[in-house]
C-alpha cells in the first residue's frame, strides 16, 4: 500500500489500522488504536483505501478526507468533508453529478439576491410591448409618466382640446422619448411651451393641429427640441 501524494506540506506516514476500524456516532475518526505518538497533520490509509488526517491531539481528532480543501481538488469530486473552501468559490455539480468549481464567482451569484422569479419573465415585464394609453377629454399638459404612451382624445368628447408638451426645465423628458397623439373627434392642438416643436419634413416650428381620426408622433431629439410628424397633422 502506498500513500497518496497530494503535493501539500503534510507529514505522510503509514499506519496499519485494520479492516475493522470503528466510527463514533456523528464523528469520522479512527478508534481503538493508540494515537499518542502520531503527529497532528499526519495522513494515513485505512486498508479499504479511506484516507484519514489527524486534526488534533485528542483520540477522536481525525477527519476522513475526500479532499481537505479546494487546493486538493484536481477535478470533480463526489463529496466535501471540510468547510475550508477558497473564498468566493461557487460550487456546482457537473454532468456526472460530481462537485466541481464553477466559472461563476460567489460575488456574481450575489447579484441574484432577492430574485424570486424567472429573470427572463422580469425582463419581459420591463420591456413594454404595447403603447400604453392615457385618455384625456379636457385640455392636458403631459407628465413624465406619459413617456412612450399615446394620448387619446376620445370620440365621446366632441370639443376641441389642447395637449401641451411642457418645457424641459419643468418636465425633463429624456432625449429619445416618444409621445403619441391620437384624435378621434373634432381637433386637438399639440402645443409646446418654451421649447421647440418642429414639423417633419417641412421644418416649420410651433403648435400643430391634429384633425379628427389623425395620429401624430413626437420624438425628443435634444434637451429642448422635439420633431413631430403624422397623418392629419398641420
Rosetta blueprint (number, residue, H / E / L):
1 X L
2 X L
3 X L
4 X L
5 X L
6 X L
7 X L
8 X L
9 X L
10 X L
11 X L
12 X E
13 X L
14 X L
15 X L
16 X L
17 X L
18 X L
19 X L
20 X L
21 X L
22 X L
23 X L
24 X L
25 X L
26 X L
27 X L
28 X L
29 X L
30 X L
31 X L
32 X L
33 X L
34 X L
35 X L
36 X L
37 X L
38 X L
39 X L
40 X L
41 X L
42 X L
43 X E
44 X E
45 X E
46 X L
47 X L
48 X L
49 X L
50 X L
51 X E
52 X E
53 X E
54 X E
55 X L
56 X L
57 X L
58 X L
59 X L
60 X L
61 X L
62 X E
63 X E
64 X E
65 X E
66 X L
67 X L
68 X L
69 X L
70 X H
71 X H
72 X H
73 X L
74 X L
75 X L
76 X L
77 X E
78 X L
79 X L
80 X L
81 X L
82 X L
83 X L
84 X L
85 X L
86 X L
87 X L
88 X L
89 X L
90 X L
91 X E
92 X E
93 X E
94 X L
95 X L
96 X L
97 X L
98 X L
99 X E
100 X E
101 X E
102 X L
103 X L
104 X L
105 X L
106 X H
107 X H
108 X H
109 X H
110 X H
111 X L
112 X L
113 X L
114 X L
115 X L
116 X L
117 X L
118 X L
119 X H
120 X H
121 X H
122 X H
123 X H
124 X H
125 X H
126 X H
127 X L
128 X L
129 X L
130 X L
131 X L
132 X L
133 X E
134 X E
135 X E
136 X L
137 X L
138 X L
139 X L
140 X E
141 X E
142 X L
143 X L
144 X H
145 X H
146 X H
147 X L
148 X L
149 X L
150 X E
151 X E
152 X E
153 X E
154 X L
155 X L
156 X L
157 X L
158 X L
159 X L
160 X L
161 X E
162 X E
163 X E
164 X E
165 X E
166 X L
167 X L
168 X L
169 X L
170 X L
171 X L
172 X L
173 X L
174 X L
175 X L
176 X L
177 X L
178 X E
179 X E
180 X E
181 X E
182 X E
183 X E
184 X L
185 X L
186 X L
187 X L
188 X E
189 X E
190 X E
191 X E
192 X E
193 X L
194 X L
195 X L
196 X E
197 X E
198 X E
199 X E
200 X L
201 X L
202 X L
203 X L
204 X L
205 X E
206 X L
207 X L
208 X E
209 X E
210 X E
211 X E
212 X E
213 X E
214 X E
215 X E
216 X E
217 X E
218 X E
219 X E
220 X E
221 X E
222 X E
223 X L
224 X L
225 X E
226 X E
227 X E
228 X E
229 X E
230 X E
231 X E
232 X E
233 X E
234 X L
